[in-house]
């Protein structure tokens, strides 16, 4: 007979087994060291920076920090409307290592694909336009790629804290810093357990160029479908991560101080819109990974349980309440003192679980421990964000960056598929970025493959 005690133990183990094991795994993961005589150097790296604004102090600072690492070249991809602004900024910087490319509409996937045929090196690093690199970053990112079995390398990230922040900025910045800290923890732990991770963040990530130049990759990247009804042009890093998994390309997460990039997040209520966008992306990608592609169940079973499944099963407020209820019902026969002691032990355990994997942040910034109650409350309220995200998965708007949503319609385009009863074949040729990325011969081969597939 399945009792309340069985239910309590089952839920408790399901919720906290991943925490205990991940704590052990996080402590065990070691970075791959830089070899004494590396084959790969920074001269084998091209850095691609998709940018909306194409200028500004923040982008200039990003480029300057990347130039310190001495890559072969930087390709800055912006929109046509900001081309002259970008070229003017590069001219003022006095460097010949930066080239400017353009697309008509602001879309990160299109901007990335636009840059691919321009790359002349063995390794490609994609970076956001608001990151700061440490001087030895490329050396640490290239170390795992000395081994041919690895196709991509991710980095850990920290928030670049605001100088002299207001109290409101301090609160929002604290929540943003914990988001990145939690992500670093999950990635490092899962990498140790089974080589998986939630997602290779596009903030700074390295790929072997031959992987992203593959014809099938380029076409799939530019033609991802969602629910069979939409062409999805958002969630670029999620797509690439799933592609690597489905094509058996191993990933490494280089968790080291010298492989740590600093980035910015919103330090105002717009942070909630960022959380909403990330939540929608997680829903779409994790559903695709678990129930459509399904490769992760076999190749990354621990990561599937510890990360992907939490999209469906982790609801902090509901889970805590259910645990308390099941414990109360399971211990009704206990005397009052023993039951009260049990409640106190359970509450203590749950309280520690709220911050233990974020301990690194609190060690670096002890004063932030005073804000712990805010993070717990936000964790409960985040369930509402998840629910709203789940009910609006066809929305791709950023809502947190000026100009980012001017062409939001390009991020999710409704597909009008031809009827199965007709013999006519309508092929949607890739957008302007893909046309540039693919040579005529490659486009022809893609079209022929599609025709052969659809006519059988």
Secondary structure as GFF3:
##gff-version 3
##sequence-region A 1 456
A	DSSP	alpha_helix	4	28	.	.	.	ID=ss1
A	DSSP	three_ten_helix	42	44	.	.	.	ID=ss2
A	DSSP	beta_strand	45	50	.	.	.	ID=ss3
A	DSSP	alpha_helix	57	67	.	.	.	ID=ss4
A	DSSP	beta_strand	73	79	.	.	.	ID=ss5
A	DSSP	three_ten_helix	80	82	.	.	.	ID=ss6
A	DSSP	alpha_helix	83	93	.	.	.	ID=ss7
A	DSSP	beta_strand	98	103	.	.	.	ID=ss8
A	DSSP	alpha_helix	108	116	.	.	.	ID=ss9
A	DSSP	beta_strand	123	127	.	.	.	ID=ss10
A	DSSP	alpha_helix	137	145	.	.	.	ID=ss11
A	DSSP	beta_strand	150	159	.	.	.	ID=ss12
A	DSSP	alpha_helix	167	194	.	.	.	ID=ss13
A	DSSP	beta_strand	204	208	.	.	.	ID=ss14
A	DSSP	alpha_helix	209	212	.	.	.	ID=ss15
A	DSSP	alpha_helix	215	222	.	.	.	ID=ss16
A	DSSP	beta_strand	225	226	.	.	.	ID=ss17
A	DSSP	beta_strand	230	232	.	.	.	ID=ss18
A	DSSP	alpha_helix	236	246	.	.	.	ID=ss19
A	DSSP	beta_strand	250	254	.	.	.	ID=ss20
A	DSSP	three_ten_helix	257	259	.	.	.	ID=ss21
A	DSSP	beta_strand	260	263	.	.	.	ID=ss22
A	DSSP	alpha_helix	270	287	.	.	.	ID=ss23
A	DSSP	pi_helix	288	293	.	.	.	ID=ss24
A	DSSP	alpha_helix	296	299	.	.	.	ID=ss25
A	DSSP	alpha_helix	301	303	.	.	.	ID=ss26
A	DSSP	pi_helix	304	308	.	.	.	ID=ss27
A	DSSP	alpha_helix	310	313	.	.	.	ID=ss28
A	DSSP	alpha_helix	316	330	.	.	.	ID=ss29
A	DSSP	alpha_helix	336	353	.	.	.	ID=ss30
A	DSSP	three_ten_helix	356	358	.	.	.	ID=ss31
A	DSSP	alpha_helix	359	364	.	.	.	ID=ss32
A	DSSP	three_ten_helix	366	371	.	.	.	ID=ss33
A	DSSP	alpha_helix	372	390	.	.	.	ID=ss34
A	DSSP	three_ten_helix	408	410	.	.	.	ID=ss35
A	DSSP	beta_strand	412	414	.	.	.	ID=ss36
A	DSSP	alpha_helix	432	437	.	.	.	ID=ss37
A	DSSP	alpha_helix	440	454	.	.	.	ID=ss38
###
